[in-house]
Amino acid sequence: MKKFFKFFIIGVLALGVIGTFIFLWKKSQPKEVIYEIVEVNNGSIEKKTIATGKVEPRYEILIKPQLSGIISDIYKKAGDKVKEGDIIAKIKLIPDMVSLNNAEARVVRAQLVFDQTSSVFERDKKLYQEKVISKEDFEKSQLQYNNDKADLKAAQDNLSLTRDGITSDKTMLSNTLVRSTITGTILDIPVKVGNSVIQSNNFNDGTTIASVADMSDMLFVGKLDETEVGRVNQGAEMKISIGALQDVSLNAKLEYIAPKGVESGGAVLFDMKAAVHVPDDVFIRAGYSANAEIIFAKAENVIVIPESCLEFSKDTTFVHILKNTDPQEFEKKMVKTGLSDGVNIEITEGLKLEDKIRGSVVIEKSNIVVE
């Protein structure tokens, strides 16, 4: 019985050794590898980055009143197109009581003086017609009459301006009428009828009646990372895509990069602006979020292959050119590369358009045939 167990254990060990030997032998046998065949194509390579930002008008003008008061009428609404000089709103003046009393008193005094001068002038006019007084005395009386008449008119205009902010002969030039200073589109009117407004002065910015912008002159405003600023030059071509507008791509040209960066989240970002060309049939709203595709370099009509097909040895770059299809045979060949976009790469030397090269592995199987 003991001999049986002894031989049994020896047999198991022998089988284990033999099995291990067979496994290692199979492992060492060459395997047949089938590769994807990639055709060498003619194409274009662009090296680019993406900047995030928004689209906004180049100039957004804030319209402010020239006097303080209460909004009595609003003639426009957001989205309306206006021309320079168009009336947007009207202000009802709330006069200062001291100034109003002084203006009223000035009118009363001017009226009294003019009434007296008018009586003297009428009397002197008759005396001159009867040749009782000289022409020189009559002209002095007439001059005084005209001066006092002008003073009365000035006092009345001053009262009208103090009380109503307008004079009878300058209605269209009144400061109570708020006008657009540019031609464009009204973006916002943040006030309503009945709101109090104040004029701009040295102590405050004044109340904004409306914001107006030329929507045909738009900018992409975004930020560039410090690693990319050095590779971008002013005048670089860009493609703007707007999330709110599907299948719309706008051309833009880089106009400005800030000379000073701002640190944000551990990275240094630089403000940038690009002029956007907006076609007539595309309407862009101010504040749309957008992405800018900035092209650093571009190569057109060049030989292009997937970058994954390259092999590297020290400072040399290789590809494997297909020589035989079945079985697959390849020849290792040195190439020179150019521009890369991270997926495809330009080949400047070493390949022709009719060449086919080795790609990634498709099938890997053993050459051993089990009968």
C-alpha positions in Angstrom: 0.0 0.0 0.0 2.8 2.3 0.9 4.5 1.6 -2.4 1.3 2.5 -4.3 1.1 5.9 -2.7 4.8 6.4 -3.3 4.4 5.7 -7.1 1.2 7.7 -7.2 2.9 10.8 -5.9 5.9 10.3 -8.2 3.5 10.0 -11.1 1.7 13.2 -10.2 5.0 15.1 -9.9 6.1 13.7 -13.3 2.9 14.8 -14.9 3.3 18.3 -13.4 6.8 18.6 -14.7 5.8 17.4 -18.2 2.8 19.8 -18.2 4.9 22.7 -17.2 7.4 21.8 -19.9 4.7 21.7 -22.5 3.2 25.0 -21.4 6.6 26.8 -21.5 7.3 25.2 -24.9 4.0 26.5 -26.3 4.6 29.9 -24.8 8.0 30.2 -26.5 6.6 29.4 -30.0 6.3 32.3 -32.4 2.8 33.8 -32.9 1.2 35.0 -36.1 0.2 38.7 -35.8 -2.2 40.3 -38.3 -1.8 44.1 -38.5 -4.2 46.7 -39.8 -3.0 48.1 -43.1 -3.1 51.9 -43.3 -3.0 53.7 -46.7 -0.9 56.8 -47.0 -3.2 59.8 -47.8 -2.9 63.3 -48.9 -4.5 65.8 -46.5 -4.2 68.8 -44.2 -2.8 69.2 -40.7 -3.8 72.0 -38.3 -2.2 72.5 -34.9 -4.8 74.4 -32.8 -6.2 75.0 -29.3 -9.6 75.9 -28.0 -10.3 79.1 -26.0 -13.6 79.6 -24.1 -15.3 83.0 -23.8 -18.3 84.9 -25.1 -19.4 87.1 -27.9 -20.2 90.7 -27.2 -20.4 94.0 -29.0 -17.2 96.0 -29.5 -18.9 99.1 -28.2 -21.8 99.1 -25.7 -22.8 102.7 -24.9 -24.7 103.6 -21.7 -27.2 106.4 -22.3 -27.5 108.7 -19.3 -29.7 111.7 -18.6 -28.4 115.3 -18.8 -30.6 116.3 -15.8 -32.3 114.8 -12.8 -36.0 114.0 -12.6 -38.6 111.3 -13.2 -39.1 109.2 -16.3 -42.4 110.4 -17.8 -42.4 108.4 -21.1 -40.3 105.6 -22.7 -40.6 105.4 -26.5 -38.3 102.4 -27.2 -37.9 98.8 -25.9 -35.0 96.4 -25.8 -34.3 94.9 -29.2 -35.4 98.1 -31.1 -33.0 99.5 -33.7 -32.2 103.2 -33.3 -30.4 105.9 -35.2 -28.2 108.5 -33.7 -30.4 111.2 -32.2 -33.6 109.1 -31.9 -35.6 109.8 -28.7 -35.6 106.9 -26.2 -37.3 108.5 -23.2 -38.5 111.7 -21.7 -37.8 113.1 -18.2 -40.1 115.2 -16.1 -38.0 117.7 -14.2 -38.5 118.1 -10.5 -37.3 121.7 -9.8 -35.5 122.9 -6.7 -37.9 125.2 -4.9 -35.3 127.9 -4.1 -34.2 128.1 -7.7 -37.9 128.1 -8.8 -38.8 131.0 -6.5 -35.7 133.0 -7.6 -36.7 132.4 -11.3 -40.3 133.5 -10.7 -39.1 136.6 -8.8 -36.8 137.5 -11.7 -39.7 137.3 -14.2 -41.8 139.6 -12.0 -39.0 142.2 -11.8 -38.3 142.0 -15.5 -42.0 142.3 -16.3 -42.2 145.5 -14.1 -39.2 147.1 -15.7 -40.4 146.2 -19.2 -43.9 147.6 -18.5 -42.4 150.9 -17.5 -39.9 151.0 -20.3 -42.7 150.2 -22.8 -44.8 153.2 -21.6 -41.8 155.5 -21.9 -41.0 154.2 -25.4 -44.6 154.7 -26.6 -44.6 158.2 -25.3 -41.2 159.1 -26.8 -42.3 157.6 -30.1 -45.2 160.0 -30.3 -43.0 162.9 -29.3 -40.5 162.0 -32.0 -43.2 161.8 -34.6 -44.3 165.3 -33.5 -40.6 166.4 -33.7 -40.6 167.4 -30.0 -37.5 165.2 -29.2 -34.4 164.5 -31.2 -33.8 161.3 -33.1 -30.9 160.6 -30.7 -33.2 160.7 -27.7 -35.7 158.4 -29.4 -33.1 155.9 -30.4 -31.9 155.7 -26.7 -35.5 155.1 -25.6 -35.9 152.4 -28.3 -32.6 150.7 -27.2 -33.7 150.6 -23.6 -37.1 149.1 -24.7 -35.3 146.3 -26.7 -32.9 145.6 -23.8 -35.7 145.3 -21.3 -37.7 143.1 -23.6 -34.8 140.8 -24.1 -34.3 140.6 -20.3 -37.9 139.7 -19.8 -37.6 136.9 -22.5 -34.4 135.6 -20.8 -36.2 135.6 -17.4 -39.1 133.7 -18.8 -36.9 131.1 -20.5 -35.0 130.7 -17.2 -38.2 130.0 -15.4 -39.3 127.5 -18.0 -36.0 125.7 -17.8 -36.1 125.6 -14.0 -39.7 124.4 -13.9 -39.9 122.2 -17.0 -36.4 121.8 -18.3 -37.5 123.2 -21.7 -38.0 126.5 -23.5 -40.7 127.3 -26.0 -38.3 127.9 -28.9 -35.9 125.0 -28.2 -38.3 122.1 -27.8 -36.3 119.7 -29.9 -33.1 120.5 -28.1 -34.5 120.0 -24.6 -32.4 118.1 -22.0 -35.6 116.4 -20.9 -35.5 114.2 -24.1 -33.0 111.3 -23.8 -31.6 110.5 -27.2 -29.4 107.7 -28.5 -25.8 108.9 -29.1 -25.1 106.1 -31.7 -26.8 104.0 -34.3 -27.4 100.5 -33.2 -29.6 98.1 -31.2 -31.0 98.8 -27.8 -29.8 96.0 -25.5 -31.5 97.0 -22.3 -33.7 99.7 -20.8 -33.3 99.2 -17.0 -35.7 102.0 -16.0 -39.5 102.2 -16.0 -42.0 105.1 -16.2 -42.0 106.8 -12.8 -38.4 105.9 -11.8 -36.3 108.7 -10.5 -33.1 109.4 -12.4 -30.1 111.5 -11.7 -27.6 113.1 -14.1 -24.0 112.1 -14.2 -21.6 114.4 -12.3 -18.4 114.4 -10.3 -20.0 112.5 -7.4 -21.9 109.7 -9.2 -22.1 108.0 -12.6 -25.7 108.9 -13.1 -28.7 106.6 -13.9 -28.5 104.4 -17.1 -31.5 105.0 -19.2 -30.5 102.5 -21.9 -27.6 100.6 -23.3 -27.1 100.7 -27.1 -24.6 98.7 -29.2 -23.7 98.2 -32.8 -24.5 94.4 -33.2 -22.7 94.2 -36.6 -19.4 94.9 -34.9 -18.8 91.9 -32.5 -15.9 90.6 -30.5 -15.0 87.3 -29.1 -13.7 87.9 -25.6 -11.9 85.0 -23.9 -8.8 83.8 -22.1 -5.6 82.1 -23.2 -3.4 79.9 -21.1 0.2 81.1 -20.6 1.5 77.9 -22.4 -0.3 79.0 -25.5 0.1 82.8 -25.6 3.7 82.6 -27.0 2.5 80.5 -30.0 -0.3 83.0 -31.0 0.3 86.2 -32.9 -2.1 89.1 -33.4 -3.9 88.7 -36.7 -4.2 84.9 -36.3 -7.2 83.3 -38.0 -9.8 81.8 -35.7 -13.1 79.8 -35.9 -15.9 80.7 -33.5 -18.5 78.2 -32.6 -21.6 79.2 -30.5 -23.4 76.6 -28.5 -26.8 78.3 -28.9 -26.4 78.3 -32.7 -26.1 74.8 -34.1 -24.0 74.3 -37.3 -22.8 77.9 -37.3 -19.1 78.7 -37.6 -17.9 82.2 -37.7 -14.6 83.5 -38.9 -12.6 85.8 -36.6 -9.2 87.5 -36.4 -7.2 87.9 -33.2 -6.8 91.6 -32.4 -5.5 91.8 -28.8 -3.7 89.8 -26.1 -3.3 91.3 -22.7 0.3 92.2 -21.8 -0.4 91.0 -18.2 -1.9 87.7 -17.1 -4.2 86.9 -14.1 -3.7 83.9 -12.0 -6.8 81.6 -11.8 -6.8 78.2 -10.2 -3.0 77.9 -10.3 -2.8 78.8 -14.0 -2.0 82.2 -15.5 -4.6 83.4 -18.0 -4.4 86.3 -20.5 -7.4 88.2 -21.8 -7.8 88.1 -25.6 -10.1 89.7 -28.1 -10.9 88.8 -31.7 -13.0 90.6 -34.3 -15.8 88.4 -35.4 -17.2 88.5 -39.0 -21.0 88.2 -38.7 -22.8 87.3 -42.0 -26.0 89.3 -42.8 -28.2 86.2 -42.4 -26.9 85.4 -38.9 -28.2 87.1 -35.7 -25.9 87.1 -32.7 -27.1 88.0 -29.3 -24.8 89.8 -26.9 -23.4 87.5 -24.3 -23.6 84.2 -26.1 -21.1 81.6 -24.8 -18.6 80.6 -27.5 -15.5 78.6 -28.2 -12.6 79.9 -30.3 -10.6 77.4 -32.3 -7.2 79.1 -32.7 -4.9 77.7 -35.4 -1.2 77.8 -34.5 0.1 76.3 -37.7 -1.3 74.7 -40.8 0.0 72.4 -43.6 -2.2 71.7 -46.6 -1.9 69.1 -49.4 0.7 67.1 -47.6 1.3 63.3 -46.9 -0.6 62.4 -43.7 -0.6 59.2 -41.6 -1.9 58.4 -38.1 0.7 59.3 -35.5 0.2 55.8 -33.9 1.9 54.2 -36.9 5.2 55.7 -36.0 8.0 53.9 -34.1 10.9 55.7 -32.4 14.5 54.7 -31.8 16.6 57.4 -30.1 16.4 60.4 -32.5 15.1 58.4 -35.5 11.5 57.8 -36.6 10.4 54.7 -38.5 7.3 53.2 -40.2 6.8 49.7 -41.5 5.9 49.6 -45.2 3.9 46.7 -46.5 5.8 44.4 -48.9 3.6 41.3 -49.0 0.0 40.8 -48.1 -0.3 37.1 -47.4 1.6 36.4 -45.3 2.1 40.0 -44.2 5.7 41.2 -44.6 6.9 44.7 -43.8 10.0 46.7 -44.4 11.2 49.1 -41.7 11.9 52.6 -43.2 13.1 55.8 -41.7 10.9 58.9 -42.2 10.9 62.6 -41.4 7.9 64.2 -39.8 6.4 67.6 -39.8 3.3 69.2 -38.2 1.1 67.1 -35.9 -2.3 67.7 -34.5 -2.1 64.9 -31.9 -3.9 62.3 -34.0 -2.4 62.6 -37.5 1.1 63.7 -38.5 2.7 65.1 -41.6 5.4 63.1 -43.3 7.9 65.3 -45.1 10.3 62.5 -46.3 10.3 58.7 -46.7 6.8 57.9 -47.9 4.8 58.1 -51.2 1.0 58.3 -51.7 0.9 54.7 -53.1 2.6 53.3 -50.0 0.7 51.2 -47.4 2.0 50.9 -43.8 1.5 48.9 -40.7 -1.0 50.0 -38.2 -2.3 48.5 -35.0 -2.6 44.8 -34.2 -5.9 43.2 -35.4 -5.4 39.5 -34.7 -2.7 37.7 -32.6 -2.6 33.8 -32.8 -0.2 31.0 -32.4 1.4 29.3 -35.4 1.0 25.8 -33.7 -1.6 23.6 -35.4 -3.2 21.0 -33.1 -4.2 17.9 -35.0 
